[in-house]
Amino acid sequence: MASSGFRFELMHTDTGSNARRGRLHTPRGSVELPTFMPVGTLGTVKGVDVDRLRSTGSQIVLGNTYHLALRPGADVVASLGGLHEFMGWSGPILTDSGGFQVFSLADRVKVTESGVSFRSHIDGSPLEITPERSIAIQELLGSDFAMAFDHVVALPNKREVIADATWRSVRWAERCRQAAQRNDQMLLGIVQGGLDPRLRQDCAKALVALDFQGYAIGGLSVGEPPPEMYATLEATIPALPADRPRYLMGVGRPEDLVESMARGVDMFDCVMPTRNGRNALAFTDRGTIRLRNAQHERDSSPLEADCPCPACQHSRGYLRHLFQAKEMLGPILTSIHNITYYQRLMAEARLAIESDAFDEFRRAKLAGWEA
Amino acid sequence: MASSGFRFELMHTDTGSNARRGRLHTPRGSVELPTFMPVGTLGTVKGVDVDRLRSTGSQIVLGNTYHLALRPGADVVASLGGLHEFMGWSGPILTDSGGFQVFSLADRVKVTESGVSFRSHIDGSPLEITPERSIAIQELLGSDFAMAFDHVVALPNKREVIADATWRSVRWAERCRQAAQRNDQMLLGIVQGGLDPRLRQDCAKALVALDFQGYAIGGLSVGEPPPEMYATLEATIPALPADRPRYLMGVGRPEDLVESMARGVDMFDCVMPTRNGRNALAFTDRGTIRLRNAQHERDSSPLEADCPCPACQHSRGYLRHLFQAKEMLGPILTSIHNITYYQRLMAEARLAIESDAFDEFRRAKLAGWEA
């Protein structure tokens, strides 16, 4: 079923790169592209309430289907009004399909053409996700963007294993397309194919033939060297239609975002801002700051002088103290700072594209991070 | 040294009880009395940033001298601008003296007339706090209200042990009075004396002779039955001057606050809202709610329909899920709700006193909590 109320608007392409300035119109408001989606695995971006999340500049949030299906269960979320009502986020939400998590988290995973059977990593209970079940769960959750259920394999891997999983993912994508019932949910296909340019292109073409409203690039940022990821993007993106949004899943570091935008990616998600924030690592334009370092004990300067986030109302010395004393507020504030940092980076990137200055922006950022 | 810029204004005493409506003017703004002070042990009310804390209605915050002296150290706090600047709280702050914590938390505690030597509960390092050192630390922290350093003993205890500690506390209070240097910090004496009415009264009289600007009642809510605490308040408060604020330390449950206000207490602090909030216990006008209970799994109602706090923008089902999934946001939101609950209770109490209806207010609240 085709979803209504969604529209991808390509506003401008940077003259010096393939970076694109777009807008994704949805029934729950529009999303300025390129965009970064904070990860709200279990119906919350860890440690950040929705008001604070909104104030970071975040416009769309990701939820994890595998986690929510296990706890509290998609039916519980549905009975509490769906994921938006459940977590109190009125803006757009994207749910992943559960594919990546099943293959990375679950126990005793067994793949057949029908789907994947496995044991819950929480209580060992037996479960199964098929393409149809993934869509049914995502429809119960009520996200605005649903993802096709895919077969993700670890890299590096044998060529035939990657190819087999890739073509299974294409067949599953078609079943997802058939299974989708809600017309207020947009479904995206996921290009797989490891680091093989030809396989990536063939997979992209097969998915494009199925006419998805948007395309994701999956199976990257799983340990391969960044240049190989960029090369894979360069091989894949030309095979995707210019009039559909492109989403690079699970990426990444600020430099990965900038390099991927330069190659034409519109959407990102990653746990880095929050996971690193909980671990006392803060992002800044001058590189990362390890807040537990003793050098910050009496440091009265904020993480970034021009950052409007609540963490930057405090000194680095105070933030360090919070981590040393194991106070929750350390992870909370540093997560908020990091998400704010990512969103400010994306806002700057959008401005740079609009003024055909993306490459200058890219060089300046990379120079700052390496300083 | 007498502090300037502080003034206690007694606005009204309830006609049907001893509840008092007052205002405590300080250089950092005024505090409406009776007031409840959330506990910010280590320079943060656990899980609650200062903007959120302000929005709970909190006007004054407590910091723990013992904890801050150990970590990060009073000199570090001072070098980062003092406790207000350190934690980003521009309103009034009260610091305790460290007495209660030394006797309840530290290892190998040894009391002499000079002071207390002990080992840090964190790293075992040897430390000493004397009355003069407690004042010096509190002056480094720069709180608006400092407490005299007292000798706290466990209850029940031998009569002579309690009396010995009580008179030592009086002698130490006099030394604190002599040691105090800052004229922007108001010093309060602490009445001890266990559950012995005569000893409490004698202690109060001895402290009043030292002319403190305010008086605290310490050594209560340490396990004794609530009626004994109330009886001790009834014996102590008449011995305190009406024109000085009265602070009941470490208390307590909502019913303790109401019963103590009825007996003339103006100020409270307690970890209950935050400690219970972290443990999934929420306060409401209909008693406490254990959010982990399975009955809340699909409960779409908020903790309290008329509560303006961010937790009450969510369903009980969502809050339960956060605790089940061990998400930080559960403790965060429930702590904020509980502080908001306490502050709304205090605001209602102040209105009740103003309209000479405190007993009616007291009965209605107790009936609701017991329902």
Interface residues (C-beta under 8 A of the other chain):
Chain A: L42 G43 T44 K46 G47 V48 D49 V50 D51 R71 P72 V76 S79 L80 G81 E85 F86 M87 G88 E297 R298 S300 P310 Q313 H314 S315 G317 Y318 H321 L322 Q324 A325 E327 M328 L329 P331 I332 L333
Chain B: L42 G43 T44 K46 G47 V48 D49 V50 D51 R71 P72 V76 S79 L80 G81 F86 M87 G88 E297 R298 S300 P310 Q313 H314 S315 G317 Y318 H321 L322 Q324 A325 E327 M328 L329 P331 I332 L333
